[in-house]
Amino acid sequence: MAKRIGGTRRKTRHKLKRARNEKGKISASAMLREFNTGDTVILHPNPAVQDGVFCFNYSGRHAIVVGKRGGCYEVLVRDGGKQKKLIVHPVHLKRV
């Protein structure tokens, strides 16, 4: 059996790039961002925060907020024909 090469951050050079105006410290408002149930958000990983990040295959996708779990949010993402539930920190979510 072949051995899998690479980890979870493999092939993410461009997915984890930040725009020029996003560079620097993370604002407190981004860390404490609030969302309501049913809000549509975009999954946008922030490379400065490793907590509560999702699998990078889902980056750039639209998701629907289902609920809150601790400081993170449960979001539903459509992957092919299935809906998958992810637990994501609000730093990695952008409102549509």
C-alpha positions as CSV (number, residue, x, y, z in Angstrom):
1,M,0.0,0.0,0.0
2,A,1.3,3.5,-0.9
3,K,2.2,5.8,1.9
4,R,0.4,9.2,1.9
5,I,2.9,12.1,1.6
6,G,2.1,15.4,3.1
7,G,0.0,16.8,5.9
8,T,-3.2,18.9,6.2
9,R,-1.5,22.1,5.0
10,R,-0.1,20.6,1.8
11,K,-0.6,22.6,-1.4
12,T,-2.0,25.6,0.4
13,R,0.5,28.3,-0.7
14,H,-2.0,30.4,-2.5
15,K,-5.0,29.5,-0.3
16,L,-3.2,30.9,2.8
17,K,-2.0,34.1,1.2
18,R,-3.3,37.3,2.7
19,A,-4.0,40.5,0.7
20,R,-1.9,43.6,1.3
21,N,-4.7,45.3,3.2
22,E,-5.2,42.2,5.4
23,K,-1.6,41.9,6.6
24,G,-0.6,42.7,10.2
25,K,-2.3,42.1,13.5
26,I,-5.7,40.5,13.7
27,S,-8.3,42.9,15.0
28,A,-10.3,42.0,18.1
29,S,-13.6,42.6,16.2
30,A,-12.6,39.9,13.7
31,M,-12.0,37.5,16.6
32,L,-15.3,38.3,18.3
33,R,-17.4,38.5,15.2
34,E,-21.1,37.5,15.7
35,F,-23.3,35.6,13.3
36,N,-27.0,34.6,13.5
37,T,-28.4,31.2,12.6
38,G,-29.2,31.1,8.9
39,D,-26.6,33.6,7.9
40,T,-24.7,32.9,4.7
41,V,-20.9,33.1,5.1
42,I,-17.8,32.4,3.0
43,L,-15.1,30.1,4.4
44,H,-11.9,32.2,4.2
45,P,-8.9,30.8,6.2
46,N,-6.8,33.3,8.2
47,P,-3.3,31.8,8.3
48,A,-2.4,33.8,11.5
49,V,-4.9,31.8,13.5
50,Q,-4.6,28.0,13.6
51,D,-7.4,27.4,16.0
52,G,-10.8,26.4,14.6
53,V,-9.6,26.2,11.0
54,F,-11.4,23.9,8.6
55,C,-10.0,21.5,5.9
56,F,-8.6,23.7,3.2
57,N,-10.5,21.9,0.5
58,Y,-13.5,24.0,1.5
59,S,-11.8,27.4,1.3
60,G,-13.8,29.9,-0.7
61,R,-17.0,28.0,-0.4
62,H,-20.4,29.4,0.8
63,A,-21.8,28.0,4.0
64,I,-24.8,28.5,6.2
65,V,-24.5,29.1,9.9
66,V,-26.5,26.4,11.9
67,G,-25.5,27.2,15.5
68,K,-22.8,28.1,17.9
69,R,-20.5,25.8,19.8
70,G,-18.4,27.5,22.4
71,G,-16.5,30.3,20.7
72,C,-16.9,28.7,17.2
73,Y,-19.8,28.3,14.8
74,E,-21.3,25.2,13.2
75,V,-21.7,25.7,9.5
76,L,-23.2,23.5,6.7
77,V,-21.2,23.1,3.5
78,R,-22.4,21.3,0.4
79,D,-19.8,18.9,-0.9
80,G,-21.1,17.3,-4.1
81,G,-24.5,16.0,-3.1
82,K,-23.9,15.8,0.6
83,Q,-24.1,18.4,3.3
84,K,-21.2,18.5,5.8
85,K,-21.1,20.2,9.2
86,L,-17.9,22.0,10.1
87,I,-16.9,23.8,13.3
88,V,-15.2,27.0,12.4
89,H,-13.8,30.0,14.4
90,P,-15.3,33.3,13.4
91,V,-11.9,34.6,12.2
92,H,-12.2,32.3,9.2
93,L,-15.7,33.4,8.2
94,K,-16.8,36.3,6.1
95,R,-20.3,37.6,5.8
96,V,-21.9,37.6,2.3
